[in-house]
Each structure stands twice: as structure tokens, then as C-alpha cells.
Amino acid sequence: MNEKEDRLQRLTAVRPRLVSFALMHLRDRSQAEDAVQEAMMSAIEKNESFAGRSGYETWVFGILKYKLLDAMRVQKRHGRWQPLEDEDDDDAIDRQFQQNGRWQESARPSSWGEPEAAFETEHFWQVFDACMIALPENAARVFSLRELMGLSTDDICRELDIKENNCWVILHRARLRLRACIEKGWLKEETA
């Protein structure tokens, strides 16, 4: 198999994750499919420009990032944008901390061992994807824009039409939920 065929197979394999990612941001299946199709076509057309400085899938997600931001702006212009609700419903997360801001003993994070090694395992990413899907829609969207797409807090607030303090609260809660989910789904299995 040549390099071009290998990349086409990798594109086909990553497509479901691309669609999930796009759907989380656009909240419309047909628009998500269109954005993914455009990103995949760009990847195929620009195949020669892939320099290998990152993984191929990471490069394709980078292309999708810009397609999604464009699609979100179009939604906003055409009045189809669904702003996020304020995030104020989760007292359970706040109970994980003492009044002085330290972790409650029972809520302390587990050791993840060597994080860099974990990120290279397929099982970790399957658990991560499942945990992202389990997050509330607005938390997944904000976390993804910040941590996976690399937008600044100012850009996120502008794109989603939310206040900065709300953005930080959503990010904090999303990180805590992801940590708890990953520890249940991945660390427990790793030690079992």
C-alpha cells in the first residue's frame, strides 16, 4: 500500500470522530457532515502539503477546526446559532473541595502514572471520546474549543457569546468531569 492509500484509509477510519466533534460544535447533523466532508476534501487536495510535524489525524482535525469556526459564524449570521446556557447547576463538583480550596480526601485525583505514555494508547483515546460525549453539551463545546482547538478564552467568549467568568466555570467543571470519567473508565481498567 502506498502512502496516499494509507492516508485515505486513515481518513476513513477517523471520519466518525470528526463527525462527532463537528456535531458537538454545530448541533446540526447535516452541517456537521458538510464540515467534515469539506475538511476531508481539503486534506485529500492538500495531501502533499502534510509535512509530518504532527500526526496525520491531528492535521486533519486542524483543518476541521477552521471549517467549524466558519460554519459557526455562518450559523450566527443566519440566526441559527444556539447560545450556551449559563452553567450553574452542579453543586456536586463544588462539594469535591474544602472551604480552603483543597481537595476533599475522597475526591483527590488518582495517579495517572506516566501521562505521555497514556496519550499514546488507543484505549485511552476511546475512553476520552466516550467521556467527551458524556459531558453536557455546553461543557464539551467550551472544553473542545479551548483544549482541542486552541482558542483563547476571549475568542471562545466572542464565538459563543458568553461572559469570561462563565467560560472559566464551564472549563473548570468540564475538566473535573472529564478527570472523574477517565479515572473510572481508564485507570480502573488499567489496574484491574
Secondary structure, 3 states (H helix, E strand, C coil): CCHHHHHHHHHHHHHHHHHHHHHHHHCCHHHHHHHHHHHHHHHHHCHHHCCCCCCHHHHHHHHHHHHHHHHHHHHHHCCCCCCCCCCCCCHHHHCCECCCCCECHHHCCCCCCCHHHHCCCHHHHHHHHHHHHHCCHHHHHHHHHHHHCCCCHHHHHHHHCCCHHHHHHHHHHHHHHHHHHHHHHHHHHHHC
